């Protein structure tokens, strides 16, 4: 058997240089003689506690390819973007990508040991803060000056919070995860939360099914020291306060947050690759233009390019919205996915309860390749009638594609038992109810069961909530909240409030050409071409500001 018969599809380099220095000799991996006739994707495989993000990249690391005229590498890529196609690169085929270790993750387990039988207090809110002390001490540091003399520097101690992150304890193994950096941190039950009324921390360990207490001391905080790049998992034990032995963390009588004039509409989205980053900016622009309230975008940063993150913040300042980036690390105990698209689908649905700060009470997810025609404030204020989230049912008004509507026959028809199959391109989540009813834990449990079969969850982010809707109810949003040409008739387009560029099962069409064709005409205040040109101008303004 010759080498040609072996389908090599992945190439690895291991980076662990003990002599590496951050600036003079940074650790690096070099790839040579890679195939030039395939599209390649670059991906980092790092330990669970590491939050690694791209710092520098000229090319789209989701679509590394060689140009027929210009060749390969960063210079060739930049030459291919020039309007003057006669511009040639120097022949340097080097592609350079830099990554940063942005933060370290501290994670662990939390158990309620009140009754002796440890149980995860799922839904318990935890916060992580970093404190520095600022009081004058009797001791002093000695600073050696350039001339060789010494100078005493008094040490100061006091308290000032310099970092903050929060999360929830999951049902599975009492797992929790927080972002940190090297240093001394304070872990505590969130102040003024229901959990702070019910629980207090205790010193001790839980190992091999046995609880070992460190005396009878109780504490309001736990001191964590991040001193290396390895996290073996922290154990947090809690007990119930007197009088709260039967109390629930979440009450069904929780007071709903009322809308106010200065209310912010929180919008979540994610993208990967330069093309979808382009679509994402256009979606952000259309949402901001059409929405009658302030908008804050929460963008999942794990797959975004460094150039997008910087330019998106600059554009947000120009158009009058806010942007914040969120991240989460897929836990090792949850069955992983190997394909990047499926990993992204997983992040879109599996961690909604822990992805956002706890003071975010509601979120609207909008796909990157959508253009919004309606006011998202209407969707924000919509009564979900007690459901934790609302999705739009799949259209069935375009007769030419009814034969491809897989949810109308076979497994899905029998499983749904008359319930609609919903599309995941847009949904609204009542995070208060989502967390209170432990929907995140329920979805992760069902995912863990179904994903054991590699043929299940073909459309992970969409199939999972639809499969689970007998246990987790879906509120069906009005049909006009999502129009897709593949499934919705032309007659229903004038009433649409968002336009999604979903793939057509009958034929393939490039996304950009589809966008130019579908999002145009008298139905739109701006065509897709006009929105794209406006985004491009903001990009040019940002690049010009860097040059000044």
C-alpha positions in Angstrom: 0.0 0.0 0.0 1.5 3.3 -1.1 1.5 6.6 0.8 -1.0 8.0 -1.6 -3.7 5.7 -0.2 -3.4 7.2 3.3 -5.9 10.1 3.6 -3.9 12.6 5.7 -6.2 15.4 6.6 -4.6 16.8 9.8 -1.1 18.1 10.5 0.1 18.7 14.1 3.0 20.6 15.7 3.7 20.5 19.5 4.8 23.7 21.2 6.4 23.4 24.6 9.8 25.1 24.7 11.2 25.5 28.2 13.7 28.1 26.9 11.1 30.2 25.2 10.8 33.9 26.2 7.7 36.0 25.5 9.5 38.6 23.3 13.0 37.5 22.4 12.3 33.9 21.8 8.6 33.2 21.7 7.4 29.6 21.4 6.4 28.7 17.9 5.3 26.0 15.6 6.4 25.8 11.9 4.5 24.0 9.1 6.3 23.3 5.8 5.3 21.6 2.6 1.6 21.7 3.2 -0.7 20.9 0.3 -1.5 24.0 -1.7 -4.6 22.6 -3.5 -6.8 22.4 -0.4 -8.4 24.9 1.9 -6.8 24.6 5.3 -8.1 25.5 8.8 -5.8 26.4 11.7 -6.8 25.4 15.2 -5.2 25.4 18.6 -5.5 22.4 20.9 -4.7 23.6 24.4 -5.1 22.3 28.0 -8.5 22.9 29.6 -7.5 25.8 31.9 -6.1 27.9 29.0 -8.1 30.6 27.3 -6.1 31.1 24.1 -7.2 33.7 21.6 -5.8 34.9 18.3 -3.7 38.1 18.6 -2.5 38.6 15.0 -3.5 37.2 11.6 -3.6 38.6 8.1 -5.4 35.8 6.5 -8.7 34.0 7.4 -7.5 31.1 9.4 -10.7 29.2 8.6 -9.9 29.4 4.9 -6.2 29.3 4.3 -5.7 28.9 0.6 -3.3 29.7 -2.2 -4.2 32.2 -4.9 -3.7 31.0 -8.5 -1.9 34.2 -9.5 -0.4 35.5 -6.3 0.7 32.3 -4.6 0.5 31.4 -0.9 1.3 33.3 2.3 0.3 36.7 3.8 1.9 38.7 1.0 0.1 36.8 -1.6 -3.2 37.1 0.2 -2.8 40.9 0.5 -1.8 41.1 -3.2 -5.0 39.2 -4.1 -7.1 41.8 -2.3 -5.6 44.7 -4.3 -7.8 46.3 -7.0 -4.8 46.3 -9.3 -4.5 42.6 -10.0 -1.1 43.2 -11.6 0.4 43.7 -8.2 2.6 40.7 -7.4 4.0 39.4 -4.1 7.7 39.0 -3.5 7.3 35.2 -3.5 7.5 35.0 0.3 5.0 32.2 1.2 5.1 32.8 4.9 1.8 32.8 6.8 2.1 34.2 10.3 -0.5 33.8 13.0 0.0 34.8 16.7 -1.9 33.6 19.7 -2.1 34.9 23.2 -2.9 33.2 26.5 -5.6 35.6 27.5 -6.5 34.1 30.9 -6.4 31.0 32.9 -9.6 29.2 33.9 -10.2 28.2 37.5 -12.8 25.4 37.7 -13.9 22.9 40.2 -16.8 21.2 42.0 -19.3 22.4 44.6 -21.3 20.2 47.0 -23.9 20.8 49.6 -22.9 18.5 52.5 -25.7 19.5 54.9 -27.4 16.1 55.0 -24.1 14.1 54.9 -24.8 12.9 51.3 -23.1 15.4 49.0 -25.4 17.0 46.4 -24.5 19.7 43.9 -26.3 23.0 44.7 -27.0 23.5 41.0 -27.8 27.1 40.3 -25.7 28.5 43.2 -24.2 31.8 42.1 -20.4 32.2 42.6 -18.2 35.2 42.1 -14.4 35.6 41.8 -12.7 38.8 42.7 -9.1 39.8 43.0 -8.1 42.0 45.9 -5.0 44.1 46.6 -4.1 45.4 50.0 -3.2 49.0 50.6 -2.3 49.7 54.2 1.2 51.0 55.3 3.2 48.3 56.9 6.2 48.5 59.2 8.3 46.6 56.7 9.7 48.1 53.5 11.0 46.8 50.2 14.5 47.8 49.2 14.9 49.2 45.7 18.4 49.2 44.1 18.9 52.4 42.2 21.0 52.8 39.0 23.9 54.3 41.0 24.1 51.3 43.4 22.4 53.1 46.3 19.3 51.8 48.0 15.9 53.3 48.7 13.3 52.0 51.1 9.8 51.7 49.7 7.0 51.2 52.3 4.6 48.4 51.5 1.0 49.2 51.5 -1.9 47.0 52.2 -5.7 47.6 51.8 -8.5 46.5 49.6 -9.4 47.3 46.0 -11.3 45.0 43.7 -9.5 44.8 40.3 -11.3 41.9 38.5 -14.7 40.3 38.7 -16.4 37.3 37.1 -19.4 35.2 38.0 -21.0 31.9 37.2 -23.5 29.2 38.3 -22.9 25.7 39.7 -24.0 23.1 37.3 -25.9 19.9 38.2 -23.4 17.6 36.6 -20.6 17.0 39.2 -21.3 20.4 40.7 -19.1 21.9 38.0 -18.3 25.6 37.9 -15.8 27.6 35.8 -14.5 31.1 36.1 -11.8 33.2 34.3 -8.8 34.4 36.2 -5.0 35.1 35.9 -2.0 34.3 38.0 -2.4 35.8 41.5 -4.5 35.5 44.7 -8.3 35.4 44.2 -11.3 35.4 46.4 -14.1 33.0 45.7 -17.5 33.5 47.4 -21.2 33.0 47.1 -22.6 36.0 45.2 -23.6 38.7 47.7 -27.3 39.7 47.9 -28.2 36.5 46.1 -30.7 33.8 47.2 -27.7 31.4 47.6 -26.1 33.8 50.1 -29.2 33.5 52.3 -29.3 29.7 52.1 -25.7 28.6 52.1 -22.3 29.3 53.8 -18.9 27.8 52.9 -17.1 25.3 55.1 -13.5 24.2 55.1 -13.0 20.6 54.0 -12.5 18.2 51.2 -14.6 15.6 49.4 -12.6 12.7 47.9 -13.4 9.1 47.0 -16.9 9.6 48.2 -15.8 10.8 51.7 -16.1 14.2 53.3 -13.2 15.3 55.4 -13.8 18.5 57.4 -11.0 20.9 58.5 -12.3 21.5 62.0 -15.7 23.1 62.4 -14.8 26.5 60.9 -17.1 28.2 58.5 -16.1 30.9 56.1 -17.7 33.4 53.8 -14.9 33.2 51.2 -12.4 30.8 49.8 -8.8 31.9 48.9 -7.6 30.6 45.5 -4.0 30.9 44.4 -3.3 30.7 40.7 0.4 29.9 40.8 1.0 27.8 37.7 -0.6 26.9 34.3 -2.2 23.7 35.6 -5.6 23.6 37.4 -6.3 20.3 39.1 -9.8 21.4 40.1 -11.0 23.3 43.2 -13.3 21.7 45.7 -16.0 24.0 47.3 -18.1 22.7 50.2 -21.2 24.5 51.4 -23.8 23.9 54.2 -27.3 25.3 54.6 -27.9 28.0 57.1 -30.3 27.4 60.0 -33.9 27.7 59.0 -33.1 27.1 55.3 -32.8 23.3 55.4 -35.7 22.9 52.8 -35.3 26.2 51.0 -35.1 26.2 47.2 -32.5 28.3 45.4 -35.0 29.5 42.9 -38.6 30.3 43.7 -41.4 30.1 41.2 -42.7 33.4 42.6 -39.6 35.4 41.6 -40.4 38.9 40.7 -40.1 39.6 37.0 -38.0 42.6 35.9 -40.1 45.4 34.6 -39.1 47.3 31.5 -37.7 50.8 31.8 -37.0 53.7 29.5 -33.2 53.1 29.7 -33.6 49.3 29.1 -30.8 47.7 27.0 -31.6 45.0 24.4 -29.0 42.3 24.8 -28.2 40.5 21.5 -26.0 37.4 21.3 -24.2 36.1 18.2 -21.2 34.3 17.0 -19.2 33.8 13.8 -16.0 32.4 12.4 -14.1 33.3 9.3 -13.8 36.6 7.5 -16.9 36.2 5.4 -19.2 35.6 8.4 -17.5 38.4 10.3 -18.5 40.6 7.4 -22.1 39.4 7.7 -22.0 39.8 11.5 -21.1 43.5 11.2 -24.0 44.0 8.7 -26.4 42.3 11.1 -25.2 44.5 13.9 -25.7 47.6 11.8 -29.3 46.5 10.8 -30.3 45.7 14.4 -29.0 49.1 15.7 -30.8 51.0 12.9 -34.1 49.3 13.4 -34.3 48.9 17.2 -35.9 51.6 19.2 -33.9 50.9 22.4 -30.2 50.8 23.2 -28.5 47.6 22.0 -25.6 45.7 23.5 -24.1 42.9 21.5 -22.5 39.9 23.3 -20.2 38.2 20.8 -18.6 34.8 21.4 -14.9 35.6 21.0 -13.3 32.1 20.8 -13.5 32.1 16.9 -13.3 35.8 16.1 -10.2 37.3 14.4 -8.3 40.0 16.3 -8.9 42.5 13.4 -12.6 41.9 13.7 -12.7 42.5 17.5 -10.8 45.8 17.2 -12.8 47.1 14.2 -16.2 46.0 15.6 -15.6 48.0 18.8 -14.7 51.0 16.7 -17.8 50.6 14.5 -20.0 50.2 17.6 -18.9 53.6 18.8 -19.8 55.1 15.5 -23.3 53.6 15.2 -24.3 53.9 18.8 -24.3 50.4 20.3 -22.2 48.5 22.8 -20.1 45.4 22.2 -18.7 43.0 24.7 -17.0 39.7 24.1 -17.8 36.5 26.1 -16.0 33.2 26.2 -16.4 29.7 27.8 -14.3 26.6 27.7 -16.0 23.3 26.8 -15.7 21.1 29.9 -13.7 17.9 29.5 -16.5 15.9 31.1 -19.0 16.9 28.4 -18.7 14.9 25.2 -16.7 17.0 22.7 -17.1 17.6 19.0 -14.3 17.4 16.5 -15.7 19.4 13.6 -15.5 23.2 14.0 -19.0 23.9 12.8 -20.4 21.5 15.3 -18.3 23.0 18.1 -19.8 26.4 17.3 -23.3 24.9 17.3 -22.6 23.5 20.7 -21.5 26.8 22.1 -24.6 28.4 20.7 -27.0 26.3 22.8 -25.2 24.3 25.6 -23.9 27.1 27.9 -26.5 29.8 27.8 -27.0 29.7 31.6 -23.3 30.4 32.3 -22.1 32.4 29.3 -23.4 35.8 30.3 -23.1 37.8 33.6 -25.8 37.0 36.0 -27.3 40.5 35.8 -28.2 39.8 32.2 -31.9 38.7 32.5 -32.8 38.1 28.9 -30.9 37.6 25.6 -31.9 37.5 21.9 -29.8 35.3 19.6 -29.5 36.5 16.0 -27.5 34.6 13.4 -24.6 36.5 11.8 -26.0 36.2 8.3 -29.4 37.9 9.1 -30.6 41.3 8.3 -33.2 42.7 10.7 -36.2 44.7 9.4 -38.2 44.9 12.6 -37.8 46.4 16.0 -36.2 43.9 18.4 -37.8 45.8 21.2 -41.1 44.1 20.2 -39.4 40.7 20.5 -37.8 41.7 23.8 -41.2 42.6 25.3 -43.0 39.6 24.0 -44.7 37.4 26.6 -43.2 33.9 26.3 -46.1 32.5 28.3 -44.0 30.7 30.9 -41.5 29.1 28.5 -37.8 29.6 29.0 -37.2 30.5 25.4 -39.0 31.2 22.1 -38.1 30.1 18.6 -39.7 30.6 15.2 -41.3 27.5 13.6 -39.9 26.4 10.3 -41.8 27.8 7.3 -43.7 25.4 5.1 -45.2 27.9 2.6 -42.8 27.3 -0.3 -44.1 24.3 -2.1 -41.0 23.6 -4.1 -39.0 22.6 -1.0 -41.7 20.7 1.0 -40.1 17.4 -0.1 -37.0 18.4 1.8 -38.8 19.3 5.0 -37.4 16.4 7.0 -39.3 17.3 10.2 -42.6 16.5 8.5 -41.9 12.7 8.1 -40.1 9.8 9.8 -38.4 10.2 13.2 -39.2 13.9 13.7 -42.9 13.6 12.8 -43.3 10.7 15.3 -41.2 12.3 18.0 -42.7 15.8 17.8 -46.3 14.4 18.0 -47.9 17.5 16.5 -45.5 20.1 18.0 -43.7 22.4 15.5 -40.1 22.0 14.5 -38.3 25.3 15.1 -35.4 27.0 13.4 -32.4 28.1 15.5 -31.4 31.2 13.5 -33.2 33.5 15.9 -34.5 32.9 19.4 -35.2 34.8 22.6 -34.2 33.4 26.0 -35.6 34.4 29.4 -32.4 33.8 31.3 -34.0 34.2 34.7 -36.4 31.4 34.0 -33.8 29.4 32.0 -31.5 29.4 35.1 -34.3 28.9 37.6 -35.7 25.9 35.8 -32.1 24.5 35.3 -32.7 24.3 31.5 -29.0 24.4 30.8 -28.4 21.2 32.9 -31.4 19.5 31.2 -30.0 20.3 27.7 -26.5 19.2 28.6 -27.9 15.9 30.0 -29.9 15.2 26.8 -27.0 16.2 24.6 -24.7 13.8 26.5 -27.1 11.0 25.9 -27.8 11.7 22.2 -24.3 12.5 21.2 -23.1 9.0 22.0 -24.5 8.2 18.6 -22.4 10.1 16.1 -25.4 10.1 13.6 -27.7 12.0 16.0 -28.1 15.7 16.3 -27.3 16.4 12.6 -28.1 20.1 13.2 -26.9 20.2 16.8 -28.0 23.7 17.8 -31.4 23.2 16.3 -32.2 19.5 16.8 -31.3 19.6 20.6 -34.0 22.1 21.7 -36.6 20.6 19.3 -35.9 17.1 20.6 -36.1 18.3 24.2 -39.3 20.3 23.9 -41.4 17.6 25.6 -39.4 18.4 28.7 -38.4 22.0 28.0 -41.3 23.9 26.4 -40.6 26.2 23.4 -42.8 29.2 22.9 -43.4 29.5 19.1 -42.7 33.1 18.0 -44.9 34.6 15.3 -43.8 33.3 11.8 -42.9 36.8 10.6 -40.0 37.0 12.9 -37.9 34.8 10.6 -38.2 34.7 6.8 -36.0 32.3 4.9 -36.3 32.1 1.1 -35.6 28.3 1.1 -38.7 27.5 3.1 -40.9 30.6 3.1 -43.0 31.8 0.1 -42.5 35.1 -1.6 -46.0 36.2 -0.6 -45.0 36.2 3.1 -41.8 38.2 2.6 -43.4 41.7 3.0 -44.5 40.9 6.6 -41.0 39.5 7.6 -39.1 41.2 10.4 -35.8 39.4 9.9 -34.3 37.9 6.7 -32.1 34.8 7.1 -29.8 33.6 4.4 -30.3 29.8 5.1 -29.0 27.3 2.5 -31.4 26.2 -0.2 -31.7 22.4 -0.5 -32.4 22.7 -4.3 -29.2 24.4 -5.3 -26.1 26.0 -4.0 -25.6 29.8 -4.2 -22.7 31.8 -2.7 -23.9 33.7 0.4 -22.9 37.1 -0.9 -24.7 36.8 -4.2 -27.7 35.5 -2.3 -27.6 38.4 0.1 -27.4 40.9 -2.8 -30.4 39.3 -4.5 -32.7 38.6 -1.6 -32.1 41.8 0.5 -32.9 44.4 -2.1 -35.9 46.3 -3.5 -38.7 48.4 -2.0 -39.2 46.2 1.1 -35.9 47.4 2.5 -34.8 50.8 3.8 -31.3 49.9 2.8 -30.3 47.0 0.5 -27.6 44.6 1.6 -25.2 46.3 -0.8 -25.8 49.6 0.9 -25.4 48.1 4.3 -22.2 46.4 3.2 -20.8 49.7 1.8 -21.6 51.5 5.1 -19.8 48.8 7.1 -16.8 49.0 4.7 -16.7 52.8 5.2 -16.5 52.3 9.0 -13.7 49.8 8.4 -11.8 52.4 6.3 -12.4 55.0 9.0 -10.9 52.7 11.6 -7.9 51.8 9.5 -7.3 55.5 8.9 -7.4 56.2 12.6 -4.7 53.7 13.1 -2.5 55.4 10.5 -2.9 58.9 12.0 
